[in-house]
């Protein structure tokens, strides 16, 4: 161990990239340096730490226990350093410059088209970078510092995060336009249980939200959600087409219905007769992040467009 020395941010970045890519060549490419440069930086880091971070005796790149611990801490330190830079650049000018926002696919096409013009008008210096992905991956990117904030839906495990509410999004029953349920003003979850149920693929939080909001019991399932659906859809537009083709019934968020998604097929929608059939749309950021004020301002603009 080199006494009195501490790792540089560059060395920590090399370790972080090595942990992500599990390859010296790919990590070097991501860092925009040569492989010998990255390798030398990692070796210097090992001298400072007094322990190897990479097991070089095996095929490929495998981090040691010390390496895994150092990589996790490096990720947090680099995220804080990024926060420091962005806070300094945006001092006195919130939502100016680069802002990386993640958004889940069951929100993006329905909320953002109306919100982005308002956001641009209010914060003309904002350079917004959008990344659409599933909640689990967005939360991981948020915690690693790859995103500044994320537009997601609750309930979800939000440990280590803070958030501001944008809107409550009601969940509605959806079924073919010629279905007997069209005679009902409101539909109970029990009526849907008797039908072939179409849900989004496992990994979409809307799947769990719909089942939880309606209190549907687990069936003869083979998936994590605990419910056996007749079919699984990859996206909401695909789900609507499947319902309109008579393959079954499903749930749609009200913001998608209001955006005209159900009009794309022969689909009828009705409110659900349930205790709280809704999901909570929020803007989330890392706890303690310097982007907290901007996250709240962003939520405020989105709230006006919801």
PETA-V371643 format. One line per field, one symbol per residue. phi: phi as a letter, one per 20 degrees, with the letter a starting at -180 (. if undefined). psi: psi as a letter, one per 40 degrees, with the letter a starting at -180 (. if undefined). burial: 1 if it has 9 or more other C-alpha atoms within 8 Angstrom, else 0. A space follows every 50 residues. Layout:
phi = ???
psi = ???
burial = ???
This chain:
phi = .efndcfefffffgffffffelbfffffffemcffgfffffffffffffm bfdceeedfmdcffgfffffffffgfffffffgffffffdgmcflcnfbd debefecgfdefgeeffffffecfefdeddceafggfffffffenfcebb eccdeafdgnccbcfdaedfecfcbgfdfgfffefcdegffffedfedcf fgoeffgffffffemfegdeeccffnceefbcdebfgfgfffffenfrda ccfgffffenffffbfcdcbfeebfbebddecddbfgnffegffffffff ffffef
psi = hhieiiiiddddddddddddefhdddddddefiidddddddddddddddf iiehheeihahhiidddddddddddddddddddddddddehegifhahhh hihieeddedddddddddddddgeehghhihhiidddddddddeeeidih hihiiihfheiiihidihhihihhiideideeeidihidddddeihhhii ihdhdddddddddefhiiagieideehhidihieidddddddddeeeaia ihidddddeedeeeighiiiihgidggiihhihiihheieeddddddddd dddde.
burial = 00000000001111111110111101111010101011101101111110 01111000001111011101110111011101110110010000111111 11111111011100100111001001010001111001101111111111 11110000001111111011111111100001000011100110011111 10011011111011010100000001111001101101111111001111 11111110001100011111111100111111111100111101110111 111011
